[in-house]
Amino acid sequence: MKSEIDLETKILPSLTQETAKLIEQSQEKLSRLNWHQGEGNLDRDFSILSKECCEKAFLKVNDFKDLELEVKIPDLKLIFTLNKKRIEKKIELKSTKSKSGKMPGSMIMSLDPNMWTIMCHRITEKKFLIRYGRYFTGMEISTHETFQDRSPRPKLLFNKFQSPEEKPIIEKTTINKSFWSAYAKSAIKRILEPNNYSWQDDLIKEIIREIKKNPKKFKDI
């Protein structure tokens, strides 16, 4: 009997990859979409097309005997039924028309860095590129990143995601590996290799001085 682990490690990655392939093959349909329809419902047309592709992809990749799928939008809200058990997953949909392929990401504290994501780069009104992968694979935190006054929102970079022709990278990450460690390294680099000055640099220096005064105090952290 297939398990929920099999769903997570086999079906979901393959489903995301195949959906990305089918979307990229739908250039004419992509060119007819209306993008950014209102603040509260961005790229609804993209979600509708992606849903169609996801449903077709499921028929191709599903080798489970007792697995069914219902897809809802916006984004792709996946409702699997496996051995009569309901399992909810999600594929995040992103799109950008910026030349660099960068776009604002979500707040760290409100996202799952391992969530599967499909991103569309709108090169022109007739040309669209698609990439996919776990959310964290597309994140970009600069070497001199500053702390933000709210939960950090690392940018997403289209080219950091995988090509639809590449086998899914299924390894997961943690909040610490994806975010805090990168921000800590950026803070230290701003001190050792100054670039643009920030008031935060003075704060970081003071924190370092306090730690150096009594390093034993922090040995259990």
VEXKOLMAR-663440 format. One record per residue (C-alpha): residue number from 1; z, y, x. Coordinates in steps of 0.25 Angstrom, whole numbers, plus 2048, in hexadecimal, padded with zeros to 3 digits. Layout:
+-----+-----+-----+-----+
| seq |   z |   y |   x |
+-----+-----+-----+-----+
| NUM |   Z |   Y |   X |
...
+-----+-----+-----+-----+
END
This chain:
+-----+-----+-----+-----+
| seq |   z |   y |   x |
+-----+-----+-----+-----+
|   1 | 800 | 800 | 800 |
|   2 | 7FC | 80E | 805 |
|   3 | 808 | 817 | 808 |
|   4 | 80B | 826 | 807 |
|   5 | 80A | 826 | 816 |
|   6 | 7FC | 821 | 816 |
|   7 | 7F9 | 82C | 80C |
|   8 | 7FE | 836 | 816 |
|   9 | 7F8 | 831 | 822 |
|  10 | 7EB | 82C | 81D |
|  11 | 7E6 | 830 | 810 |
|  12 | 7EB | 83F | 811 |
|  13 | 7E5 | 842 | 81E |
|  14 | 7D8 | 83B | 81B |
|  15 | 7D7 | 842 | 80D |
|  16 | 7D9 | 850 | 814 |
|  17 | 7CE | 84D | 81E |
|  18 | 7C4 | 848 | 814 |
|  19 | 7C7 | 853 | 80B |
|  20 | 7C4 | 85D | 816 |
|  21 | 7B7 | 856 | 819 |
|  22 | 7B2 | 857 | 80B |
|  23 | 7B6 | 865 | 80A |
|  24 | 7AE | 869 | 816 |
|  25 | 7A2 | 861 | 811 |
|  26 | 7A3 | 86A | 804 |
|  27 | 79D | 877 | 80B |
|  28 | 795 | 87B | 7FF |
|  29 | 7A1 | 879 | 7F5 |
|  30 | 7AA | 881 | 7FF |
|  31 | 7A0 | 88C | 7FF |
|  32 | 7A1 | 88E | 7F0 |
|  33 | 7B0 | 88F | 7F0 |
|  34 | 7B8 | 89B | 7EC |
|  35 | 7C3 | 89D | 7F7 |
|  36 | 7D0 | 8A4 | 7F5 |
|  37 | 7D2 | 8A5 | 7E6 |
|  38 | 7DE | 8AD | 7E4 |
|  39 | 7EB | 8AE | 7EC |
|  40 | 7F2 | 8A2 | 7E5 |
|  41 | 7E7 | 898 | 7E5 |
|  42 | 7DF | 899 | 7F2 |
|  43 | 7D2 | 891 | 7F4 |
|  44 | 7D3 | 88A | 7E7 |
|  45 | 7C4 | 886 | 7E8 |
|  46 | 7C7 | 880 | 7F6 |
|  47 | 7D2 | 878 | 7F0 |
|  48 | 7C9 | 873 | 7E4 |
|  49 | 7BE | 86E | 7EE |
|  50 | 7C8 | 868 | 7F8 |
|  51 | 7CE | 860 | 7EC |
|  52 | 7C0 | 85B | 7E9 |
|  53 | 7BE | 857 | 7F7 |
|  54 | 7CC | 851 | 7F8 |
|  55 | 7CA | 848 | 7EC |
|  56 | 7BD | 843 | 7F2 |
|  57 | 7C4 | 841 | 7FF |
|  58 | 7CF | 838 | 7F9 |
|  59 | 7C5 | 82F | 7F3 |
|  60 | 7BF | 82D | 801 |
|  61 | 7CC | 82B | 809 |
|  62 | 7D5 | 824 | 800 |
|  63 | 7D7 | 816 | 803 |
|  64 | 7E4 | 814 | 7FB |
|  65 | 7E4 | 80B | 7EF |
|  66 | 7EE | 812 | 7E7 |
|  67 | 7EC | 821 | 7EB |
|  68 | 7E8 | 82C | 7E2 |
|  69 | 7E6 | 83B | 7E4 |
|  70 | 7E6 | 847 | 7DC |
|  71 | 7E3 | 854 | 7E2 |
|  72 | 7E7 | 862 | 7DD |
|  73 | 7E5 | 870 | 7E2 |
|  74 | 7E6 | 87B | 7E8 |
|  75 | 7E6 | 874 | 7F6 |
|  76 | 7E6 | 865 | 7F5 |
|  77 | 7F2 | 860 | 7EE |
|  78 | 7F1 | 851 | 7EF |
|  79 | 7F8 | 848 | 7E5 |
|  80 | 7F7 | 83A | 7EA |
|  81 | 7FC | 82E | 7E2 |
|  82 | 7FF | 822 | 7EB |
|  83 | 805 | 815 | 7E5 |
|  84 | 809 | 81E | 7D8 |
|  85 | 810 | 827 | 7E1 |
|  86 | 80C | 836 | 7E1 |
|  87 | 80B | 83D | 7EF |
|  88 | 807 | 84B | 7F0 |
|  89 | 800 | 851 | 7FC |
|  90 | 7F8 | 85E | 7FF |
|  91 | 7EC | 862 | 807 |
|  92 | 7ED | 871 | 80B |
|  93 | 7E0 | 879 | 809 |
|  94 | 7DD | 885 | 812 |
|  95 | 7D1 | 88E | 814 |
|  96 | 7CE | 89A | 81D |
|  97 | 7C1 | 8A2 | 820 |
|  98 | 7C7 | 8A9 | 82C |
|  99 | 7BE | 8A8 | 838 |
| 100 | 7C9 | 8A2 | 841 |
| 101 | 7CD | 897 | 836 |
| 102 | 7DB | 89C | 836 |
| 103 | 7E3 | 89F | 829 |
| 104 | 7F2 | 8A1 | 826 |
| 105 | 7FA | 894 | 824 |
| 106 | 805 | 891 | 81B |
| 107 | 814 | 894 | 81E |
| 108 | 81A | 889 | 827 |
| 109 | 826 | 887 | 81E |
| 110 | 81D | 884 | 811 |
| 111 | 813 | 87A | 817 |
| 112 | 812 | 86C | 81B |
| 113 | 80B | 86C | 829 |
| 114 | 806 | 85E | 827 |
| 115 | 7FF | 861 | 81A |
| 116 | 7F0 | 85E | 81B |
| 117 | 7E7 | 86A | 81A |
| 118 | 7D8 | 86D | 818 |
| 119 | 7D3 | 87A | 81D |
| 120 | 7C6 | 881 | 81A |
| 121 | 7C0 | 88B | 824 |
| 122 | 7B6 | 894 | 81C |
| 123 | 7AC | 898 | 827 |
| 124 | 7A2 | 89E | 81E |
| 125 | 79F | 89D | 80F |
| 126 | 797 | 891 | 812 |
| 127 | 79E | 88A | 81D |
| 128 | 7AC | 884 | 81C |
| 129 | 7B3 | 87C | 826 |
| 130 | 7BE | 872 | 823 |
| 131 | 7CA | 86D | 82B |
| 132 | 7D6 | 865 | 828 |
| 133 | 7E3 | 85F | 82D |
| 134 | 7F2 | 860 | 82C |
| 135 | 7F7 | 86F | 829 |
| 136 | 7FE | 870 | 837 |
| 137 | 7F1 | 86D | 83F |
| 138 | 7EA | 87A | 83A |
| 139 | 7F6 | 883 | 83D |
| 140 | 7F5 | 88D | 848 |
| 141 | 802 | 893 | 84E |
| 142 | 7FE | 89D | 85A |
| 143 | 805 | 89C | 867 |
| 144 | 80B | 8AA | 865 |
| 145 | 80F | 8A8 | 856 |
| 146 | 81A | 8B1 | 851 |
| 147 | 824 | 8AD | 847 |
| 148 | 822 | 8B2 | 839 |
| 149 | 82B | 8B9 | 82F |
| 150 | 829 | 8AD | 825 |
| 151 | 826 | 89E | 827 |
| 152 | 81B | 89E | 831 |
| 153 | 80C | 89C | 82C |
| 154 | 804 | 896 | 837 |
| 155 | 7F5 | 898 | 836 |
| 156 | 7EB | 88D | 833 |
| 157 | 7DF | 88C | 83C |
| 158 | 7D3 | 884 | 836 |
| 159 | 7CF | 87F | 844 |
| 160 | 7DC | 878 | 846 |
| 161 | 7DA | 86F | 83A |
| 162 | 7D2 | 862 | 83C |
| 163 | 7C3 | 860 | 839 |
| 164 | 7C0 | 857 | 82D |
| 165 | 7BA | 84E | 836 |
| 166 | 7C6 | 84C | 83E |
| 167 | 7D0 | 840 | 83B |
| 168 | 7DD | 846 | 834 |
| 169 | 7E8 | 849 | 83E |
| 170 | 7F4 | 843 | 836 |
| 171 | 800 | 846 | 83F |
| 172 | 80A | 850 | 839 |
| 173 | 812 | 85B | 83E |
| 174 | 820 | 861 | 83B |
| 175 | 824 | 870 | 839 |
| 176 | 82A | 870 | 846 |
| 177 | 81E | 86B | 84E |
| 178 | 814 | 874 | 846 |
| 179 | 81B | 881 | 845 |
| 180 | 829 | 884 | 84B |
| 181 | 825 | 87E | 859 |
| 182 | 818 | 886 | 859 |
| 183 | 81F | 893 | 855 |
| 184 | 82A | 891 | 85F |
| 185 | 81F | 88F | 86A |
| 186 | 818 | 89C | 866 |
| 187 | 825 | 8A3 | 866 |
| 188 | 828 | 89F | 875 |
| 189 | 81A | 8A2 | 879 |
| 190 | 81B | 8B0 | 873 |
| 191 | 826 | 8B2 | 87D |
| 192 | 820 | 8AB | 889 |
| 193 | 812 | 8B0 | 887 |
| 194 | 812 | 8BD | 87F |
| 195 | 807 | 8C1 | 877 |
| 196 | 809 | 8CA | 86B |
| 197 | 817 | 8CF | 86B |
| 198 | 820 | 8CC | 85F |
| 199 | 82E | 8D0 | 85C |
| 200 | 830 | 8C1 | 85A |
| 201 | 82E | 8C0 | 869 |
| 202 | 83B | 8C7 | 86C |
| 203 | 843 | 8BF | 862 |
| 204 | 83E | 8B2 | 869 |
| 205 | 842 | 8B7 | 876 |
| 206 | 850 | 8BA | 871 |
| 207 | 851 | 8AC | 86B |
| 208 | 84C | 8A6 | 878 |
| 209 | 857 | 8AE | 880 |
| 210 | 862 | 8A9 | 876 |
| 211 | 85E | 89B | 878 |
| 212 | 85E | 89C | 887 |
| 213 | 86C | 8A2 | 887 |
| 214 | 871 | 895 | 881 |
| 215 | 867 | 88A | 881 |
| 216 | 871 | 87F | 87E |
| 217 | 874 | 885 | 870 |
| 218 | 866 | 881 | 86C |
| 219 | 865 | 873 | 872 |
| 220 | 866 | 86C | 865 |
| 221 | 85B | 874 | 85E |
+-----+-----+-----+-----+
END
